Amino acid sequence: MSDRFEVTTPGEKLRALLSADGSMASAYPPGLRYRRPIHPVAAIRDLWQARQIIRTVTERNLRVRYKQSVLGFAWALLTPLALLVVLTIVFSRGAGLQSPGVSYPLFVFIGLMPWTFFNSALSTGGLSIITDKALLNKCRFPREVFPLSAVAVAGVDTLISLVPLAGLFAWEVRWPAGTAPLAIVPILVLFVFTASLTVLISGLVVYLRDVRHLLPLVLQVGLFATPVAWGLDLVPERYQLIYCALNPIAPIIDSLRRTILFDQQPNWAQLGVGAATTIAIAVFGYLFFKRVEGGFADVA
């Protein structure tokens, strides 16, 4: 084997993968690509030890996000409320959709909260590695700190949006249903799914910059393809499980509505299918991220 392929470090491997003009070097043997050893237990332990760094980066991102903003954290309230008004006008007034047993704005807002959390985490966390590339060579810590801190920032915004949700309940003169404590199950699935997909996309964007431009389009289409402004029952019953497997946000939103609004348990079959997809993405996404992590500083 020639000296060109005698590489030992991940950075050298990635540099060998790139030609002088930045394109992939086709002559590089596929067997030597991305052979970074992965130790999942050690990686998770390192991530837990870096939890303070996640907190620090999250605090920094929150300050930067609302710095010199007149409204500050009020934007976390205005964004879902603006979407609520638009969706109510378009789907309730325009398309004539209704939500039996509960007002349509409250029905939609329960769906908007998990969607805005997912959308915010993915749109910012997916670009977090290339956005924070200046820090990659300065400190040694797990690189998933960056996308996970974006998820944490989105979580803070979602907690703030509980204020208008409480206002809607007060306006309707009603309380959350007795099954509301069961909402912790879909919320947990939502967090794992969002964090896993954000970590996966953040690693993919480093090497495939087209994903950076594709992501906003997919999220815009996803808002209407996900039962945010409409109910999951509009999907034909024979296709619901397949749909929930392909779009785990759908059974999460449906489960939140069932538990918080309609005093029902989640549809465990649909939520279970969504959770299975979530686990698959979590395993694949994290292994992929750790596999390509060594070349971030060279490529980003």
Secondary structure, 3 states (H helix, E strand, C coil): CCHHHCCCCHHHHHHHHECCCCCECCCCCHHHCCCCCCCHHHHHHHHHHCHHHHHHHHHHHHHHHHCCCCCHHHHHHHHHHHHHHHHHHHHHHHCCCCCCCCCHHHHHHHHHHHHHHHHHHHHHHCCHHHHCHHHCCCCCCCCCHHHHHHHHHHHHHHHHCHHHHHHHHHHHCCCCCCCHHHHHHHHHHHHHHHHHHHHHHHHHHHHCCHHHHHHHHHHHHHHHHCCCCCCHHHCCHHHHHHHHHHCCHHHHHHHHHHHHCCCCCCCHHHHHHHHHHHHHHHHHHHHHHHHHHHHHHHHC
